[in-house]
Amino acid sequence: MKRANKYLSLALALIMALSLCVTSFAATITVTNAQKGETYDAYKIFDVTKSGESNYAYSILDTDAWFNVVVKFMTGADAVADQAVFTGKGLTLTKTATNEHMYVLTVDNAVFNTAKAAEFAAFLAENIAKEEDGTATATVDGSLTINVDKAGYYFVDTTLGALCALLTNEENVDLVEKNVEPTLDKNIVIVNETETLVKSTTASINDVITYEIKVTNGKNTDKAITVHDTMEDGLTLNANSFKVNGVAIADVENVTLNADPADDCTFEIVFNETFVKALDNDAVVTIRYTATVNEEVEIATETNDNTAWLTYSQQTSAPAKVEVLSYEFDLVKTTNENVLLEGATFRLYNAETAGEEIEVVAVEGETGVYRVATAEETGVAIEAGKVTIQGLGNGTYYLEETAAPAGYNMLTTRKAVTIENANNNAIMNEDGTTYVNGGVQVINQSGAILPSTGGVGTTMFYVLGSVMMIGAAVLLVTKKKMANEQ
């Protein structure tokens, strides 16, 4: 049974079950705090065998519908028939010698951490492979029993979109329905006349992005809540920017910031048990912090992501992701016949006149590519030809020509460049010598000085010269006539 709402996953069950080799012999699964009218479905992902009192082995058949889902999570591709080993994201499936269809599961705990567990659980929830192995619908709020008939690793998915954990080796497993757990949301804060929360924004290198994480307390929570956060390389965390409910995190009792966690996170924030127990049901705790867009920013259509999730007890929430996009444009210097011209230089500004220069530097290892300079770098002139300028958010920018090609006039006003949710790239002819369209074309004229936006051209000078010559001739004739009359 497939459902649309499969996104809120409690995935710590996976990392604990897979890394500790603890199985769930689930003759019955009891869901505590089940919600009236909601359906709870149990799905078996892995089979389990027991050796002795405490040794368990997980396996899956390649004929099982879940097999391809697991492999696709691990490798990003569908399973290849008869392949002996599949590995990825800390999980390895190895074909057994005794059964050509059976694969045993091993786990690299250093790689398959809580972040990967959350990713795995969300992937399973979005790719339900077959009918449930047990199901029940709650008729009242309270306890609900699901009957299943085979030992293994199960997850329970509800019509609320929750995955529940099976973390014991007893035949009757007790679960707590997800709605009692804390939840998390993440946004980017845009400050104009008022504050706006968004999932996506644009930015230039050096811009500071404000992030907000809201943790909503669940019902009767009494254990520590840990917020995990990762950001990609194009963003630099400002470690001294953290505030909890508007107060600097260092001044908030029973809340700890770990800016160098052992796993893949950029940072973790822990609300300890004392802090959590003092919260009311459904209380909201707001975390704000900033990050600076740096020189490693990805250029659209790639995004610069920041992802957060929380862990509570044996549960992990689904990741909440926000993104920053940065753009580029092409500058093409040509004659009025669209032929490429070399030898011009430009500077980039944030205003049509005066304003501040947006310094740029050449991108190492790339010809004709510049990016916005960081605060520590010294800017250079943009040398055109055809070049690309990267690392800009939405807005209007202005190019000022500081040197023109030999024999051509320099622009007398700045050229406007608008970026609006897209790159602005130029198309050239096949050999790259002639401009076709797109990008920002700057045309140079040879001869008399002309304004960059066009104008009357040299014709006006010819007309003025002719008028002056006629005037001089009239004056000469008039003087001679006056002399003769005398």
Residue, then its C-alpha position, 0 to 999 in steps of 0.5 A: m500500500k503506497r501513501a503520499n505522506k511518507y516524509l516524517s521518519l523516525a530513523l534511529a531505529l535503523i542505525m541501532a538495529l543495523s549497527l548493534c545487530v539487535t533484531s525484532f521477533a515481533a509476534t505482536i507490535t503494540v503501538t502506544n498513543a495510537q490515534k483514532g482513525e489512523t492506520y498503522d502498517a508494519y513492513k519487514i525489510f530484513d530477515v533475521t536468524k539467531s545463533g545462540e543467545s545473542n547473535y543475530a544475522y540480517s539477510i534479504l533475498d534478491t527476489d524480495a521487492w525490498f531488495n531493489v529499494v535497498v540497493k538503490f538507496m545504497t548505490g543510486a541505481d537499480a540492482v544488477a542481476d547476479q552481482a555478488v556485492f552491493t555497497g554504499k553509504g555504509l551498508t554492504l550486501t554480499k551474496t551467500a555461497t549456499n543460496e544464490h538469491m540470499y544476501v547478508l547485510t553488514v554495516d560500517n558504523a563510521v559511515f552509516n551514522t544518524a544522518k545516513a539513518a534518517e536518509f535511509a528511513a525517508f527513502l524507504a518511506e517514499n518507496i514502499a515496495k509491497e503490501e504491508d506484513g501487518t496492519a491495524t486501524a485504531t478505533v480509539d485513542g490509545s493502545l493498538t496491536i499489529n500482528v506479524d508472523k515472521a521475525g525480522y527488522y520491521f518499520v511501522d508507517t502510519t497515515l500520519g507519515a511516521l516511522c516507528a522503531l522496533l528496538t527489542n529482541e522480544e516477541n512482543v514489541d512496544l512502540v510509541e506513536k510518533n505524535v508524542e515526539p518533538t518535531l523540527d522545521k528549518n527556514i531562512v530568515i529574510v529581513n526587509e520591512t518585516e521578517t519573512l521565512v523562506k526555504s530558498t533564497t539567492a545570495s552573493i559571495n560574502d553575503v550573510i544568511t540567517y537560519e532559523i530552526k524551530v523545535t516543537n516539543g511533543k507530549n510528555t517528552d522527558k529525554a534530551i533532544t539533539v538538533h543536528d545540522t549540516m551545511e555544504d562547503g559554499l557556506t561558512l558557519n559563524a560559530n558565535s552567532f547562535k541564539v536560543n529564543g533570542v538569547a546567546i546560546a552560551d547564556v542559556e542553561n542546560v543547552t550545549l553547542n558542539a561545533d565540532p561533532a564526531d559525525d558528519c554534522t557541522f554542529e549539534i545543539v543538545f537540550n538536556e533532560t532538565f531543559v526538556k522537562a521544563l517545556d510545556n507540551d507543544a512549546v516552541v524553541t527557536i534557534r537562530y544562527t548565521a553563515t557566510v557565503n564563501e568562495e566555494v559556493e556552487i553556481a546555479t542550477e546547483t544549490n548550497d544546502n543546509t539540512a537539519w534534523l533532530t534525535y529524541s530517545q530512539q527516534t530521528s526526525a526527517p531532515a528539513k532542508v533549505e537552499v541558497l542559490s548563486y548565479e553568473f553572467d557572461l560579459v561579451k565585448t564586441t564591435n557594432e557588428n557583433v565581432l568579439l573585441e579583446g583588450a577592454t577592462f571593467r569594474l563591477y559596482n552596486a550602483e549606476t553612479a558612485g556606489e561601492e565596487i564589487e571586487v572580483v578575482a580570477v578563478e584559478g585554473e579557469t580561463g576567462v572566469y571571475r568570481v566575487a572576491t572574499a573580504e580577504e582577497t584583493g580584486v582585479a580588473i575584469e579583462a574582456g573579450k568574453v568572460t564569466i562573472q560568478g557568485l552573485g545573488n538576485g539584483t542589478y549590478y553595473l559594469e564600468e569600462t576602465a579601458a577600451p580596446a585600441g582604436y575604440n572609444m570607452l563607454t561614458t556611462r555604466k552598463a546595467v546587469t540584472i540577475e533574476n533567479a537565473n544565470n545569464n549566459a551568452i551564445m557565440n558562433e561556432d568558432g567563438t568570434t561572433y556574438v549571437n545572443g544572451g549574456v551582457q553585450v557591451i558594444n564599442q565604437s571607433g572614431a568620435i567619442l559616443p555615449s554608451t547608450g547610443g546618440v546622434g553619432t558623428t552626423m551631428f558633428y558634420v552638420l555643425g561643421s557645415v553650419m559653421m563653414i556657411g556662417a564663415a562664408v556669409l561673414l566674409v562676404t558681408k565684410k567685403k561688401m561693407a568695405n566696398e561701400q566705404 
